[in-house]
Amino acid sequence: MRKVIIIGAGLAGCYLATQLQTTCDVTIITKKSAEDSNSMLAQGGIAASLDPGDTPAEHEADTLVAGAHHNKETAVKQLVTTGPTLIKRLIAAGMPFDRKADGQLDFGLEGAHSHHRILHANGDRTGAALTSFVQSLLHQVHWQTNSEALQLTIQSGVCTGVVVRNTQTGELTTLNGDAVVLATGGLGNLFPLTTNNATITGDGIAMAARAGAKLTDMAYMQFHPTLLTLHGRCYGLITEAIRGSGAILVDENNHRIMANVPKKDLAPRDVVARHLQAWQRQGHDLFLDISAIPNFTDRFPGVTENLDNHHVPFRTTKRIPIQPGAHFMMGGVATDLSAQTSLPHLFAVGEVACNGVHGANRLASNSLLDCLVSAKKAAEKIMTITPTETFKNTALPNSKVDPFLPTMTALQDKAWQYLGVVRTRTGLKTFLRWLDQFDYPSPVPTQLTSTQFAIANLCLCAEKIARAAQAAPKSLGANYIEESVVPDQAG
Ligand SMILES: Cc1cc2nc3c(=O)[nH]c(=O)nc-3n(C[C@H](O)[C@H](O)[C@H](O)COP(=O)(O)OP(=O)(O)OC[C@H]3O[C@@H](n4cnc5c(N)ncnc54)[C@H](O)[C@@H]3O)c2cc1C
């Protein structure tokens, strides 16, 4: 029987496991618990052209516009045509997406979608509902929680396994597999303000890069316009579905910030994030005005609970204090349409991967859909692999070393300054010079603590982002480079 090692327990990893569990020997390893992932945090929903009147072609067109046409068109076609079928299958299996009073599916609207096509579940707790539902379908997999993947093992140019550390006992083991699948999510914790779960530290991207796998589109990091922000700290996402329902972005004087921008408050995320940051830099405070939304607390129970937990008086002020922050990585480990990386037998699904579907900027609610589609395609490909008879294991050095690394806070502050919403060429150079002093490029991961490992991984990802941004001839989508103005010689 084929042995498959899936690293990561978010939607992509778990959905892949549902597809393989009856035909393969599947192990899911995950850093903390099955609940720790960005998938569990997703709020707005999952996009699919299932509403009568909507079509995959319109979904494709919206995805390409949001992605600044940097997308791989075949990947987008695969997403918008395969996605609806997979969603129908999940509904048939019992997935409880929200419905209207008449029993029809209730489609929401989000930024840059031309049609109501966002399915949601349990209001704004879609990610938790969907991921838990998919996890409930798993009955034949081996789970290894509190297990941190540290390093891919390669034999004769083929990925054969992964070195794993039990984070409670420190024990190191090598798990071998006919296919190894990265489903480790993105790298939001590179930035001080992020919507991401604490376990999301670019590990899959860094492990793949160290093993020689190709990365792509690393310049494209999506900054979400609306993170609940109190005293300069982020306390979670305020879903875009709230703007889709009529909320608007204002400052302390009730000035409507997006009034003169095409598509206004529902413009693509990079456009909104830049406008907000520019307004903030002029000394203004930023708010989401929810006064136009009836029954807010019923429609957005997850956001309501979070606001109440942080004592935000939104019921009387009708305002939520927000600012932009790091949300989603469009780039990552380069894959083909079957989730195969450049390293044989190494696959990547979900946010860690870049199959080109998101282009230079992801369309809202396309990433959960990509988790399903990329996992489905990976499963089909993995089923064609011939099982290996034997694996060789080598000794693992585990004596601790103390490499020179920045603190997480120092790294995050520099990344926000130089790799954030607006970048400059001078800033990118300054950042790379600063990074150059640290010992992150090729550490022995088994010799690092978990914190050192995360910092080294995020340093490597940051370097890849800075170099990709530098190499870009001009701004595109989420990689916005403010070019310095050459002074007019003639005066
Ligand atoms: C707050 C929030 C709201 C969002 N809302 C939406 C939305 O409404 N619609 C939408 O389409 N998208 C949304 N997104 C994006 C979407 O949730 C993610 O892109 C998607 O869930 C990623 O799924 P994944 O399975 O690839 O990775 P994740 O769900 O992030 O899972 C990664 C898994 O890998 C594990 N892991 C990481 N490193 C290691 C390691 N070294 N060893 C072992 N395990 C490891 C993690 O602990 C985790 O279990 C949102 C994201 C956030 C953060």
The ligand as a Tripos MOL2 file, in Angstrom:
@<TRIPOS>MOLECULE
LIG
   53    58     1     0     0
SMALL
NO_CHARGES

@<TRIPOS>ATOM
      1 C1         -8.5600   34.8560    9.7270 C.3       1 LIG1
      2 C2         -8.5950   34.2700    8.3410 C.ar      1 LIG1
      3 C3         -9.7570   34.3140    7.6050 C.ar      1 LIG1
      4 C4         -9.8050   33.7580    6.3230 C.ar      1 LIG1
      5 N1        -10.9830   33.7600    5.6440 N.ar      1 LIG1
      6 C5        -11.0530   33.1160    4.4640 C.ar      1 LIG1
      7 C6        -12.2940   32.9620    3.7950 C.ar      1 LIG1
      8 O1        -13.3410   33.3990    4.2650 O.2       1 LIG1
      9 N2        -12.3030   32.3010    2.6100 N.ar      1 LIG1
     10 C7        -11.1770   31.7750    2.0390 C.ar      1 LIG1
     11 O2        -11.2440   31.1840    0.9620 O.2       1 LIG1
     12 N3         -9.9820   31.9120    2.6750 N.ar      1 LIG1
     13 C8         -9.9010   32.5470    3.8610 C.ar      1 LIG1
     14 N4         -8.7040   32.6410    4.4970 N.ar      1 LIG1
     15 C9         -7.5370   31.9720    3.9140 C.3       1 LIG1
     16 C10        -7.6730   30.4740    4.1400 C.3       1 LIG1
     17 O3         -8.2300   30.2470    5.4060 O.3       1 LIG1
     18 C11        -6.3320   29.7840    4.0380 C.3       1 LIG1
     19 O4         -5.6520   30.1750    2.9010 O.3       1 LIG1
     20 C12        -6.5200   28.2740    3.9910 C.3       1 LIG1
     21 O5         -7.3410   27.8690    5.0550 O.3       1 LIG1
     22 C13        -5.1910   27.5890    4.0500 C.3       1 LIG1
     23 O6         -5.4290   26.2280    4.2650 O.3       1 LIG1
     24 P1         -4.2210   25.2160    4.2920 P.3       1 LIG1
     25 O7         -4.8120   23.8870    4.5890 O.co2     1 LIG1
     26 O8         -3.3880   25.3920    3.1050 O.co2     1 LIG1
     27 O9         -3.3320   25.7230    5.5270 O.3       1 LIG1
     28 P2         -3.7360   25.9900    7.0430 P.3       1 LIG1
     29 O10        -5.1850   25.8930    7.2590 O.co2     1 LIG1
     30 O11        -3.0630   27.2310    7.4500 O.co2     1 LIG1
     31 O12        -3.0830   24.7400    7.7810 O.3       1 LIG1
     32 C14        -1.6910   24.5770    7.8600 C.3       1 LIG1
     33 C15        -1.4250   23.4450    8.8350 C.3       1 LIG1
     34 O13        -0.0410   23.0940    8.8350 O.3       1 LIG1
     35 C16         0.4350   23.0180   10.1740 C.3       1 LIG1
     36 N5          1.8840   23.2450   10.1510 N.ar      1 LIG1
     37 C17         2.5520   24.3710    9.8090 C.ar      1 LIG1
     38 N6          3.8840   24.1470    9.8810 N.ar      1 LIG1
     39 C18         4.0450   22.8650   10.2830 C.ar      1 LIG1
     40 C19         5.1790   22.0500   10.5660 C.ar      1 LIG1
     41 N7          6.4420   22.5070   10.4500 N.pl3     1 LIG1
     42 N8          4.9610   20.7870   10.9620 N.ar      1 LIG1
     43 C20         3.7070   20.2840   11.1090 C.ar      1 LIG1
     44 N9          2.6090   21.0160   10.8690 N.ar      1 LIG1
     45 C21         2.7730   22.2970   10.4550 C.ar      1 LIG1
     46 C22        -0.3850   24.0810   10.8780 C.3       1 LIG1
     47 O14        -0.3410   23.9650   12.2620 O.3       1 LIG1
     48 C23        -1.7550   23.7970   10.2700 C.3       1 LIG1
     49 O15        -2.3450   22.6750   10.8630 O.3       1 LIG1
     50 C24        -8.6410   33.1970    5.7680 C.ar      1 LIG1
     51 C25        -7.4600   33.1730    6.5010 C.ar      1 LIG1
     52 C26        -7.4280   33.6950    7.7860 C.ar      1 LIG1
     53 C27        -6.1460   33.6530    8.5580 C.3       1 LIG1
@<TRIPOS>BOND
     1     1     2 1
     2     2     3 ar
     3     2    52 ar
     4     3     4 ar
     5     4     5 ar
     6     4    50 ar
     7     5     6 ar
     8     6     7 ar
     9     6    13 1
    10     7     8 2
    11     7     9 ar
    12     9    10 ar
    13    10    11 2
    14    10    12 ar
    15    12    13 ar
    16    13    14 ar
    17    14    15 1
    18    14    50 ar
    19    15    16 1
    20    16    17 1
    21    16    18 1
    22    18    19 1
    23    18    20 1
    24    20    21 1
    25    20    22 1
    26    22    23 1
    27    23    24 1
    28    24    25 2
    29    24    26 1
    30    24    27 1
    31    27    28 1
    32    28    29 2
    33    28    30 1
    34    28    31 1
    35    31    32 1
    36    32    33 1
    37    33    34 1
    38    33    48 1
    39    34    35 1
    40    35    36 1
    41    35    46 1
    42    36    37 ar
    43    36    45 ar
    44    37    38 ar
    45    38    39 ar
    46    39    40 ar
    47    39    45 ar
    48    40    41 1
    49    40    42 ar
    50    42    43 ar
    51    43    44 ar
    52    44    45 ar
    53    46    47 1
    54    46    48 1
    55    48    49 1
    56    50    51 ar
    57    51    52 ar
    58    52    53 1
@<TRIPOS>SUBSTRUCTURE
     1 LIG1         1 GROUP 0 **** ****
